[in-house]
Amino acid sequence: MEGQSNEQPVQLSDAQTILDSITDAFFSLNTDWQFSYVNRQTVKTLECERADLLGKSIWDVYPGTVGSDFERMYRKAAQEQLALSSTPTIRTTSDGTT
């Protein structure tokens, strides 16, 4: 039939490959604010290992963000189910604190 595509749906492993290949840092948080996915660029940008983030609350990993514009923006986006249009910067010291 004309117009039909032989393309297969994107599989989760394909999505992970794509997210790991992009040059922007990308991470996802679950409803408890725990990191559920971090791509390679996030690990590189934040100078940490995936295991340092996965399953941990963003507020525990970066306590300096609590009460900040970063926290307010993320909580508002989650509450209103909005995508963030700007990317806040988390600066860390050599010992990993913010």
C-alpha positions in Angstrom: 0.0 0.0 0.0 1.2 3.4 -0.9 1.9 5.8 2.0 2.6 3.0 4.6 5.8 3.1 6.4 8.0 0.2 7.2 9.5 2.0 10.2 9.3 0.3 13.5 8.3 2.3 16.6 11.1 3.7 18.7 12.2 1.3 21.5 13.3 2.5 24.9 16.8 1.4 24.2 16.7 3.6 21.0 15.5 6.6 23.1 18.4 6.1 25.6 20.9 5.9 22.8 19.5 9.2 21.4 19.5 10.9 24.8 23.0 9.8 25.5 24.2 11.1 22.1 22.9 14.6 22.4 25.3 17.3 23.5 22.9 18.9 26.0 22.8 17.7 29.6 19.4 16.0 30.1 18.0 14.4 33.2 14.6 13.3 34.4 13.2 13.3 37.9 10.4 11.1 39.3 7.6 12.4 41.4 9.8 12.2 44.5 12.3 14.5 42.9 14.8 11.6 42.5 16.9 11.3 39.4 15.5 8.6 37.3 17.7 9.2 34.2 20.8 11.2 33.4 22.5 11.2 30.1 26.3 11.2 29.4 26.5 15.0 29.1 24.8 15.5 32.5 27.5 13.3 34.1 30.2 15.2 32.3 28.7 18.6 33.1 28.1 17.9 36.8 31.4 16.0 37.1 29.9 13.0 38.8 29.0 9.4 38.1 25.5 8.2 37.3 25.4 6.3 40.5 25.9 9.6 42.4 22.6 10.8 41.1 20.2 7.9 40.2 17.6 7.3 42.9 18.7 10.3 44.9 16.7 13.5 45.4 17.9 16.5 43.5 17.4 18.5 46.7 19.6 16.1 48.7 22.4 16.0 46.1 22.3 19.8 45.7 21.1 21.2 49.0 22.2 24.7 47.9 19.4 24.8 45.4 16.7 24.6 48.1 14.9 27.9 48.4 16.5 29.1 45.1 15.0 30.3 41.8 16.1 26.9 40.5 13.9 25.1 43.0 10.9 27.4 42.5 11.1 27.1 38.7 11.3 23.3 38.9 8.5 23.0 41.4 6.2 25.3 39.4 7.0 23.4 36.2 6.1 20.1 37.9 2.9 21.5 39.5 1.7 23.0 36.3 3.0 20.2 34.1 5.1 22.6 32.1 8.3 22.2 30.1 11.1 24.4 31.3 12.1 26.9 28.6 15.4 27.9 30.3 18.2 25.9 31.8 19.3 26.9 35.2 23.0 26.4 36.1 24.0 24.4 39.2 27.5 25.4 40.2 29.4 23.0 42.4 32.6 23.3 44.4 35.4 20.8 44.2 33.9 18.8 47.1 30.5 18.5 45.3 28.6 21.1 47.4 26.6 23.9 45.8 
